[in-house]
Amino acid sequence: MPRLRKQLPAHLGAGELRYRGFQGPVDYEVLGEPASLRLGPLRLRGSFTATPEIAADAFRAGEAELTLEDGKAFRISLLGHTEGSNVAYFEMRI
């Protein structure tokens, strides 16, 4: 019998991405409730959309800060990016 996973709500918005040498707007999608994050090992996953160059550069940087529409800033670790794609995937934490 397959085990069902709880589907996390997707939070979409426009925010600001900041990493070494760049600060600018991006569109994002976070799976889960960002307001529920607390200090500790819990992380949420998500993705952001920007130009292919910005997505690639952010992935190479490895770490960044994403400010959401509500003004809250979160550290993100970049997990994946396909060369030429305008989407990069991340884990978010406080």
Backbone hydrogen bonds, N-H to C=O, Kabsch-Sander energy under -0.5 kcal/mol:
donor,donor_aa,acceptor,acceptor_aa,energy
4,L,2,P,-0.5
8,L,6,K,-0.5
11,H,30,V,-3.0
12,L,10,A,-0.6
13,G,28,Y,-1.8
15,G,26,V,-3.0
16,E,67,T,-2.1
17,L,24,G,-3.1
18,R,65,E,-2.3
19,Y,22,F,-2.1
22,F,19,Y,-3.0
24,G,17,L,-2.2
26,V,15,G,-2.2
27,D,49,T,-2.0
28,Y,13,G,-3.0
29,E,47,S,-2.6
30,V,11,H,-2.4
31,L,45,R,-2.9
32,G,9,P,-3.2
32,G,30,V,-0.9
36,S,33,E,-1.8
37,L,34,P,-1.4
44,L,92,M,-1.8
45,R,31,L,-0.6
46,G,90,F,-2.2
47,S,29,E,-2.4
48,F,88,A,-2.2
49,T,27,D,-3.1
50,A,86,N,-2.5
55,A,51,T,-2.6
56,A,52,P,-2.2
57,D,53,E,-2.6
58,A,54,I,-2.7
59,F,55,A,-2.0
60,R,56,A,-2.3
61,A,57,D,-2.0
62,G,58,A,-1.6
63,E,61,A,-0.6
64,A,76,I,-2.1
65,E,18,R,-2.5
66,L,74,F,-2.8
67,T,16,E,-2.9
67,T,65,E,-0.5
68,L,66,L,-0.6
68,L,72,K,-2.8
71,G,68,L,-2.0
74,F,66,L,-2.4
75,R,93,R,-1.6
76,I,64,A,-2.6
77,S,91,E,-2.4
78,L,62,G,-2.4
78,L,76,I,-0.5
79,L,89,Y,-3.1
80,G,89,Y,-1.3
82,T,87,V,-0.6
83,E,81,H,-0.5
85,S,82,T,-2.7
88,A,48,F,-1.9
89,Y,80,G,-2.7
90,F,46,G,-2.5
91,E,77,S,-2.1
92,M,44,L,-3.6
93,R,75,R,-2.4
